[in-house]
Amino acid sequence: MKTNVYSASDYAGMVCDYGAFYYGYEVTTEDEHEWCFEAKVNGEITKIPFSELGVDEKERFDCQACLLYGIGKFLNGKR
């Protein structure tokens, strides 16, 4: 499978053999207050709110940066 990466002003994502990763407006906390990073791997979904990504506040809407931070956090065991 080919790796597919995509982004716009309010979301970014990547789909590959390992799984699917997304950050943006379509995935939020239950109160819809924060956008979240989401990983879908082996049928399991992991969601990490912006406030737990470790991203500087000024990068809140830099979706590509938040996606990369989320992938890193996920791979480091934040599940």
The first five atom37 places (N, CA, C, CB, O) and aatype in JSON, in Angstrom:
{
  "aatype": [12, 11, 16, 2, 19, 18, 15, 0, 15, 3, 18, 0, 7, 12, 19, 4, 3, 18, 7, 0, 13, 18, 18, 7, 18, 6, 19, 16, 16, 6, 3, 6, 8, 6, 17, 4, 13, 6, 0, 11, 19, 2, 7, 6, 9, 16, 11, 9, 14, 13, 15, 6, 10, 7, 19, 3, 6, 11, 6, 1, 13, 3, 4, 5, 0, 4, 10, 10, 18, 7, 9, 7, 11, 13, 10, 2, 7, 11, 1],
  "atom_mask": [
    [1, 1, 1, 1, 1],
    [1, 1, 1, 1, 1],
    [1, 1, 1, 1, 1],
    [1, 1, 1, 1, 1],
    [1, 1, 1, 1, 1],
    [1, 1, 1, 1, 1],
    [1, 1, 1, 1, 1],
    [1, 1, 1, 1, 1],
    [1, 1, 1, 1, 1],
    [1, 1, 1, 1, 1],
    [1, 1, 1, 1, 1],
    [1, 1, 1, 1, 1],
    [1, 1, 1, 0, 1],
    [1, 1, 1, 1, 1],
    [1, 1, 1, 1, 1],
    [1, 1, 1, 1, 1],
    [1, 1, 1, 1, 1],
    [1, 1, 1, 1, 1],
    [1, 1, 1, 0, 1],
    [1, 1, 1, 1, 1],
    [1, 1, 1, 1, 1],
    [1, 1, 1, 1, 1],
    [1, 1, 1, 1, 1],
    [1, 1, 1, 0, 1],
    [1, 1, 1, 1, 1],
    [1, 1, 1, 1, 1],
    [1, 1, 1, 1, 1],
    [1, 1, 1, 1, 1],
    [1, 1, 1, 1, 1],
    [1, 1, 1, 1, 1],
    [1, 1, 1, 1, 1],
    [1, 1, 1, 1, 1],
    [1, 1, 1, 1, 1],
    [1, 1, 1, 1, 1],
    [1, 1, 1, 1, 1],
    [1, 1, 1, 1, 1],
    [1, 1, 1, 1, 1],
    [1, 1, 1, 1, 1],
    [1, 1, 1, 1, 1],
    [1, 1, 1, 1, 1],
    [1, 1, 1, 1, 1],
    [1, 1, 1, 1, 1],
    [1, 1, 1, 0, 1],
    [1, 1, 1, 1, 1],
    [1, 1, 1, 1, 1],
    [1, 1, 1, 1, 1],
    [1, 1, 1, 1, 1],
    [1, 1, 1, 1, 1],
    [1, 1, 1, 1, 1],
    [1, 1, 1, 1, 1],
    [1, 1, 1, 1, 1],
    [1, 1, 1, 1, 1],
    [1, 1, 1, 1, 1],
    [1, 1, 1, 0, 1],
    [1, 1, 1, 1, 1],
    [1, 1, 1, 1, 1],
    [1, 1, 1, 1, 1],
    [1, 1, 1, 1, 1],
    [1, 1, 1, 1, 1],
    [1, 1, 1, 1, 1],
    [1, 1, 1, 1, 1],
    [1, 1, 1, 1, 1],
    [1, 1, 1, 1, 1],
    [1, 1, 1, 1, 1],
    [1, 1, 1, 1, 1],
    [1, 1, 1, 1, 1],
    [1, 1, 1, 1, 1],
    [1, 1, 1, 1, 1],
    [1, 1, 1, 1, 1],
    [1, 1, 1, 0, 1],
    [1, 1, 1, 1, 1],
    [1, 1, 1, 0, 1],
    [1, 1, 1, 1, 1],
    [1, 1, 1, 1, 1],
    [1, 1, 1, 1, 1],
    [1, 1, 1, 1, 1],
    [1, 1, 1, 0, 1],
    [1, 1, 1, 1, 1],
    [1, 1, 1, 1, 1]
  ],
  "atom_positions": [
    [[0.84, -1.19, 0.0], [0.0, 0.0, 0.0], [0.88, 1.25, 0.0], [-0.95, 0.0, 1.22], [1.93, 1.29, 0.64]],
    [[0.44, 2.21, -0.7], [1.14, 3.48, -0.75], [0.74, 4.33, 0.47], [0.84, 4.23, -2.08], [-0.42, 4.31, 0.88]],
    [[1.67, 5.07, 1.02], [1.36, 5.99, 2.1], [0.66, 7.21, 1.51], [2.65, 6.4, 2.87], [1.1, 7.77, 0.51]],
    [[-0.42, 7.61, 2.15], [-1.19, 8.76, 1.7], [-1.16, 9.82, 2.8], [-2.65, 8.36, 1.34], [-1.59, 9.56, 3.92]],
    [[-0.66, 11.0, 2.49], [-0.68, 12.11, 3.43], [-1.52, 13.23, 2.83], [0.77, 12.62, 3.75], [-1.54, 13.43, 1.62]],
    [[-2.23, 13.93, 3.7], [-3.11, 14.99, 3.24], [-3.23, 16.07, 4.3], [-4.5, 14.42, 2.88], [-3.04, 15.8, 5.48]],
    [[-3.54, 17.29, 3.88], [-3.74, 18.36, 4.85], [-4.49, 19.52, 4.2], [-2.39, 18.85, 5.42], [-4.49, 19.69, 2.98]],
    [[-5.11, 20.3, 5.05], [-5.78, 21.54, 4.67], [-5.57, 22.49, 5.85], [-7.33, 21.32, 4.34], [-4.79, 22.19, 6.76]],
    [[-6.24, 23.6, 5.85], [-6.03, 24.58, 6.92], [-6.53, 24.09, 8.28], [-6.71, 25.88, 6.58], [-6.06, 24.57, 9.31]],
    [[-7.48, 23.14, 8.3], [-8.05, 22.72, 9.58], [-7.98, 21.22, 9.84], [-9.47, 23.16, 9.65], [-8.71, 20.71, 10.69]],
    [[-7.12, 20.51, 9.13], [-6.88, 19.09, 9.41], [-5.64, 18.62, 8.68], [-8.1, 18.24, 9.01], [-5.18, 19.24, 7.72]],
    [[-5.09, 17.49, 9.16], [-3.97, 16.82, 8.5], [-4.05, 15.35, 8.85], [-2.59, 17.44, 8.93], [-4.52, 14.99, 9.94]],
    [[-3.61, 14.5, 7.95], [-3.66, 13.08, 8.23], [-2.67, 12.28, 7.42], [0.0, 0.0, 0.0], [-2.04, 12.78, 6.49]],
    [[-2.56, 11.02, 7.81], [-1.71, 10.08, 7.11], [-2.33, 8.7, 7.22], [-0.26, 10.09, 7.68], [-2.79, 8.3, 8.29]],
    [[-2.35, 7.97, 6.11], [-2.81, 6.59, 6.07], [-1.68, 5.76, 5.49], [-4.14, 6.44, 5.23], [-1.14, 6.1, 4.43]],
    [[-1.33, 4.67, 6.17], [-0.26, 3.8, 5.71], [-0.58, 2.37, 6.14], [1.13, 4.25, 6.27], [-1.62, 2.13, 6.74]],
    [[0.3, 1.43, 5.84], [0.07, 0.04, 6.22], [-0.09, -0.12, 7.73], [1.22, -0.83, 5.73], [-0.85, -0.98, 8.18]],
    [[0.6, 0.68, 8.51], [0.57, 0.58, 9.97], [-0.77, 1.0, 10.55], [1.67, 1.42, 10.58], [-1.25, 0.41, 11.52]],
    [[-1.4, 2.04, 9.95], [-2.66, 2.54, 10.47], [-3.02, 3.89, 9.86], [0.0, 0.0, 0.0], [-2.46, 4.29, 8.84]],
    [[-3.97, 4.57, 10.51], [-4.41, 5.88, 10.05], [-4.26, 6.88, 11.19], [-5.89, 5.83, 9.55], [-4.54, 6.57, 12.34]],
    [[-3.8, 8.09, 10.85], [-3.55, 9.12, 11.85], [-4.18, 10.43, 11.37], [-2.02, 9.3, 12.1], [-4.14, 10.74, 10.18]],
    [[-4.75, 11.18, 12.3], [-5.49, 12.39, 11.94], [-5.39, 13.41, 13.06], [-6.97, 12.05, 11.62], [-5.38, 13.05, 14.24]],
    [[-5.32, 14.68, 12.7], [-5.47, 15.78, 13.66], [-6.31, 16.84, 12.98], [-4.08, 16.36, 14.13], [-6.04, 17.23, 11.85]],
    [[-7.35, 17.31, 13.68], [-8.14, 18.39, 13.11], [-9.52, 18.52, 13.7], [0.0, 0.0, 0.0], [-9.85, 17.92, 14.73]],
    [[-10.32, 19.31, 13.02], [-11.63, 19.72, 13.53], [-12.65, 18.59, 13.63], [-12.18, 20.79, 12.66], [-13.61, 18.7, 14.39]],
    [[-12.47, 17.5, 12.9], [-13.47, 16.43, 12.9], [-13.4, 15.53, 14.12], [-13.3, 15.59, 11.66], [-14.35, 14.79, 14.39]],
    [[-12.31, 15.58, 14.87], [-12.17, 14.76, 16.08], [-11.93, 15.71, 17.25], [-11.0, 13.72, 15.94], [-10.93, 16.42, 17.29]],
    [[-12.86, 15.7, 18.19], [-12.78, 16.61, 19.34], [-12.99, 15.86, 20.64], [-13.81, 17.75, 19.21], [-13.39, 14.69, 20.65]],
    [[-12.72, 16.56, 21.75], [-13.05, 16.01, 23.06], [-14.57, 15.92, 23.17], [-12.45, 16.89, 24.21], [-15.28, 16.5, 22.35]],
    [[-15.05, 15.21, 24.16], [-16.5, 15.02, 24.31], [-17.25, 16.34, 24.42], [-16.78, 14.17, 25.52], [-18.37, 16.46, 23.93]],
    [[-16.63, 17.34, 25.08], [-17.29, 18.64, 25.21], [-17.05, 19.54, 23.99], [-16.79, 19.34, 26.47], [-17.48, 20.69, 23.97]],
    [[-16.37, 19.0, 22.98], [-16.05, 19.68, 21.73], [-15.21, 20.94, 21.93], [-17.32, 20.04, 21.01], [-15.19, 21.83, 21.09]],
    [[-14.5, 21.0, 23.07], [-13.67, 22.16, 23.4], [-12.31, 22.12, 22.71], [-13.49, 22.24, 24.9], [-11.75, 23.17, 22.37]],
    [[-11.76, 20.91, 22.51], [-10.42, 20.8, 21.94], [-10.42, 19.87, 20.73], [-9.43, 20.29, 22.99], [-11.11, 18.85, 20.71]],
    [[-9.63, 20.23, 19.74], [-9.36, 19.3, 18.66], [-8.45, 18.2, 19.19], [-8.73, 20.02, 17.43], [-7.73, 18.41, 20.17]],
    [[-8.47, 17.05, 18.55], [-7.69, 15.9, 19.03], [-6.9, 15.27, 17.89], [-8.6, 14.86, 19.68], [-7.24, 15.39, 16.71]],
    [[-5.84, 14.59, 18.29], [-5.12, 13.67, 17.42], [-5.83, 12.32, 17.58], [-3.57, 13.58, 17.78], [-6.25, 11.97, 18.68]],
    [[-5.95, 11.58, 16.48], [-6.55, 10.24, 16.56], [-5.7, 9.26, 15.76], [-8.0, 10.26, 16.03], [-5.29, 9.54, 14.64]],
    [[-5.45, 8.1, 16.37], [-4.74, 7.01, 15.71], [-5.68, 5.82, 15.63], [-3.41, 6.65, 16.46], [-6.32, 5.46, 16.62]],
    [[-5.76, 5.2, 14.46], [-6.52, 3.97, 14.28], [-5.54, 2.9, 13.83], [-7.69, 4.15, 13.23], [-5.08, 2.9, 12.69]],
    [[-5.22, 1.99, 14.76], [-4.22, 0.95, 14.49], [-4.77, -0.38, 15.01], [-2.85, 1.3, 15.17], [-5.21, -0.47, 16.15]],
    [[-4.74, -1.4, 14.18], [-5.2, -2.74, 14.55], [-6.6, -2.75, 15.14], [-4.24, -3.36, 15.54], [-6.87, -3.48, 16.09]],
    [[-7.48, -1.95, 14.59], [-8.86, -1.91, 15.06], [-9.09, -1.13, 16.34], [0.0, 0.0, 0.0], [-10.22, -1.04, 16.8]],
    [[-8.04, -0.58, 16.91], [-8.16, 0.22, 18.13], [-8.02, 1.7, 17.8], [-7.11, -0.2, 19.18], [-7.23, 2.08, 16.93]],
    [[-8.78, 2.53, 18.5], [-8.72, 3.97, 18.31], [-8.15, 4.62, 19.56], [-10.12, 4.54, 17.99], [-8.61, 4.37, 20.67]],
    [[-7.15, 5.45, 19.36], [-6.55, 6.23, 20.44], [-6.76, 7.7, 20.11], [-5.02, 5.9, 20.61], [-6.48, 8.14, 19.0]],
    [[-7.26, 8.45, 21.08], [-7.52, 9.88, 20.9], [-6.72, 10.65, 21.94], [-9.05, 10.2, 21.01], [-6.76, 10.34, 23.13]],
    [[-5.98, 11.67, 21.47], [-5.17, 12.51, 22.37], [-5.57, 13.96, 22.14], [-3.62, 12.29, 22.12], [-5.4, 14.47, 21.03]],
    [[-6.09, 14.65, 23.17], [-6.46, 16.06, 23.03], [-5.24, 16.94, 22.81], [-7.23, 16.53, 24.26], [-4.13, 16.6, 23.21]],
    [[-5.45, 18.08, 22.16], [-4.37, 19.03, 21.91], [-3.57, 19.32, 23.17], [-4.93, 20.32, 21.34], [-2.34, 19.36, 23.13]],
    [[-4.24, 19.52, 24.29], [-3.57, 19.9, 25.54], [-2.61, 18.84, 26.05], [-4.59, 20.19, 26.6], [-1.78, 19.13, 26.91]],
    [[-2.7, 17.61, 25.54], [-1.79, 16.54, 25.96], [-0.72, 16.22, 24.92], [-2.59, 15.29, 26.25], [0.09, 15.31, 25.13]],
    [[-0.7, 16.93, 23.82], [0.28, 16.65, 22.77], [1.67, 17.22, 23.06], [-0.2, 17.21, 21.47], [2.66, 16.73, 22.53]],
    [[1.74, 18.23, 23.91], [3.03, 18.87, 24.18], [3.4, 19.91, 23.15], [0.0, 0.0, 0.0], [4.57, 20.26, 23.02]],
    [[2.42, 20.4, 22.42], [2.63, 21.41, 21.39], [2.47, 22.79, 22.01], [1.65, 21.21, 20.19], [1.59, 22.99, 22.85]],
    [[3.3, 23.73, 21.6], [3.19, 25.1, 22.07], [1.84, 25.68, 21.65], [4.35, 25.98, 21.52], [1.37, 25.42, 20.54]],
    [[1.22, 26.45, 22.52], [-0.11, 27.01, 22.26], [-0.19, 27.75, 20.92], [-0.49, 27.96, 23.38], [-1.22, 27.71, 20.25]],
    [[0.88, 28.42, 20.54], [0.85, 29.18, 19.29], [0.75, 28.28, 18.06], [2.09, 30.06, 19.17], [0.46, 28.76, 16.97]],
    [[0.98, 26.97, 18.24], [0.87, 26.02, 17.13], [-0.45, 25.25, 17.15], [2.03, 25.04, 17.19], [-0.6, 24.26, 16.44]],
    [[-1.4, 25.69, 17.97], [-2.68, 24.99, 18.12], [-3.34, 24.66, 16.78], [-3.63, 25.84, 18.95], [-3.91, 23.59, 16.62]],
    [[-3.26, 25.58, 15.82], [-3.92, 25.36, 14.54], [-2.94, 25.03, 13.42], [-4.72, 26.58, 14.17], [-3.29, 25.12, 12.24]],
    [[-1.7, 24.65, 13.78], [-0.75, 24.12, 12.8], [-1.0, 22.62, 12.75], [0.77, 24.46, 13.18], [-0.36, 21.84, 13.46]],
    [[-1.93, 22.22, 11.91], [-2.4, 20.84, 11.9], [-1.31, 19.83, 11.55], [-3.53, 20.7, 10.93], [-1.3, 18.72, 12.08]],
    [[-0.4, 20.19, 10.66], [0.69, 19.28, 10.31], [1.6, 19.05, 11.51], [1.49, 19.83, 9.12], [2.01, 17.92, 11.77]],
    [[1.93, 20.12, 12.25], [2.78, 19.97, 13.43], [2.07, 19.12, 14.48], [3.14, 21.36, 14.02], [2.68, 18.24, 15.08]],
    [[0.79, 19.38, 14.72], [0.05, 18.62, 15.72], [-0.06, 17.15, 15.33], [-1.36, 19.21, 15.93], [-0.01, 16.26, 16.18]],
    [[-0.22, 16.88, 14.04], [-0.24, 15.5, 13.56], [1.07, 14.8, 13.89], [-0.52, 15.44, 12.05], [1.08, 13.68, 14.39]],
    [[2.19, 15.47, 13.61], [3.5, 14.87, 13.88], [3.73, 14.65, 15.37], [4.61, 15.75, 13.31], [4.25, 13.61, 15.78]],
    [[3.36, 15.63, 16.19], [3.47, 15.45, 17.64], [2.62, 14.27, 18.09], [3.05, 16.74, 18.38], [3.05, 13.47, 18.93]],
    [[1.41, 14.16, 17.55], [0.53, 13.06, 17.92], [1.09, 11.71, 17.53], [0.0, 0.0, 0.0], [1.04, 10.77, 18.32]],
    [[1.63, 11.6, 16.33], [2.23, 10.33, 15.91], [3.4, 9.98, 16.82], [2.71, 10.42, 14.44], [3.54, 8.83, 17.23]],
    [[4.23, 10.97, 17.14], [5.35, 10.72, 18.05], [4.89, 10.26, 19.41], [0.0, 0.0, 0.0], [5.44, 9.31, 19.96]],
    [[3.9, 10.93, 19.97], [3.39, 10.58, 21.3], [2.78, 9.16, 21.26], [2.33, 11.62, 21.77], [2.99, 8.37, 22.17]],
    [[2.04, 8.87, 20.2], [1.44, 7.55, 20.05], [2.52, 6.47, 20.0], [0.57, 7.5, 18.8], [2.43, 5.46, 20.7]],
    [[3.53, 6.67, 19.17], [4.6, 5.69, 19.02], [5.42, 5.54, 20.3], [5.5, 6.07, 17.88], [6.02, 4.49, 20.53]],
    [[5.45, 6.59, 21.12], [6.16, 6.51, 22.4], [5.33, 5.88, 23.51], [6.6, 7.88, 22.83], [5.78, 5.8, 24.65]],
    [[4.13, 5.44, 23.18], [3.35, 4.68, 24.15], [2.19, 5.37, 24.8], [0.0, 0.0, 0.0], [1.63, 4.83, 25.76]],
    [[1.78, 6.55, 24.35], [0.61, 7.24, 24.91], [-0.62, 6.59, 24.3], [0.64, 8.78, 24.61], [-1.15, 7.08, 23.31]],
    [[-1.07, 5.48, 24.9], [-2.23, 4.75, 24.35], [-3.26, 4.55, 25.4], [-1.82, 3.4, 23.78], [-4.31, 3.96, 25.14]]
  ]
}
